[in-house]
Amino acid sequence: HSPNPVVLYVSGGNTQVIAYSDQRYRIFGETIDIAIGNCLDRFARVIGLSNDPSPGYNIEQLAKECSGETLVELPYVVKGMDVSFSGILTFVETEAKKLLAPESNTTKADLCYSLQETLFAMLVEITERAMAHTGQNQVLIVGGVGCNKRLQAMMADMVRERGGTLCAMDARYCIDNGAMIAQAGIFALQFGQQTKLEDSWCTQRYRTDAVKTIWREGVQWHHT
């Protein structure tokens, strides 16, 4: 049970740290360029990993083959509460061929491990800052990338050190955007919010904090 956690929303199209306050999900930090899922997908393509069942899953499994002794130094970019992943991707795109050359001791597993450790450390850092600001001790991870067990483990370590708890989902609840949209629509309808078909539209850039969640009480967090 997680009544009012700090939410890490990580998917192919979004990377945001969110906390609920006064009937809106407030964005505390986010990517300033590409989403983490997009970074993982493009990284997998660069080093020749399969899309079946998904690039992120294949990166996660290959990373497990790394002993952890080889950590390739990758760009670590946290700017305040925001993160940037484009530098990591550019580095891999330009250096992967050299790093994976026969004369190099670096393997694809080493690169996958290094990528995950770097990306997820950045996410843990900004999530911890949001926890400190809002005074919350619970974290909820959502979105397709949230299925990654290594991300869950790293986040759990941080949350445990703060005396809190982590709530993580599996693929049943993390990857179906249609179901999520429908559920939000059901909540809105139950609380009397209706939109005529001719007045409705779709936009990919609809911000998380643009929605007034009339189905939730207007509670506020108290930062520490």
Sequence and secondary structure as in RCSB ss.txt:
>XXXX:A:sequence
HSPNPVVLYVSGGNTQVIAYSDQRYRIFGETIDIAIGNCLDRFARVIGLSNDPSPGYNIEQLAKECSGETLVELP
YVVKGMDVSFSGILTFVETEAKKLLAPESNTTKADLCYSLQETLFAMLVEITERAMAHTGQNQVLIVGGVGCNKR
LQAMMADMVRERGGTLCAMDARYCIDNGAMIAQAGIFALQFGQQTKLEDSWCTQRYRTDAVKTIWREGVQWHHT
>XXXX:A:secstr
  SS EEEEESSS EEEEEEETTEEEEEEEBSSS HHHHHHHHHHHTT   SS HHHHHHHHHTTS SS      
  EETTEE  HHHHHHHHHHHHHHTSTTS   HHHHHHHHHHHHHHHHHHHHHHHHHHHT  EEEEESGGGG HH
HHHHHHHHHHHTT EEEE  HHHHS HHHHHHHHHHHHHHTT    GGG    TT  GGG   TTS        
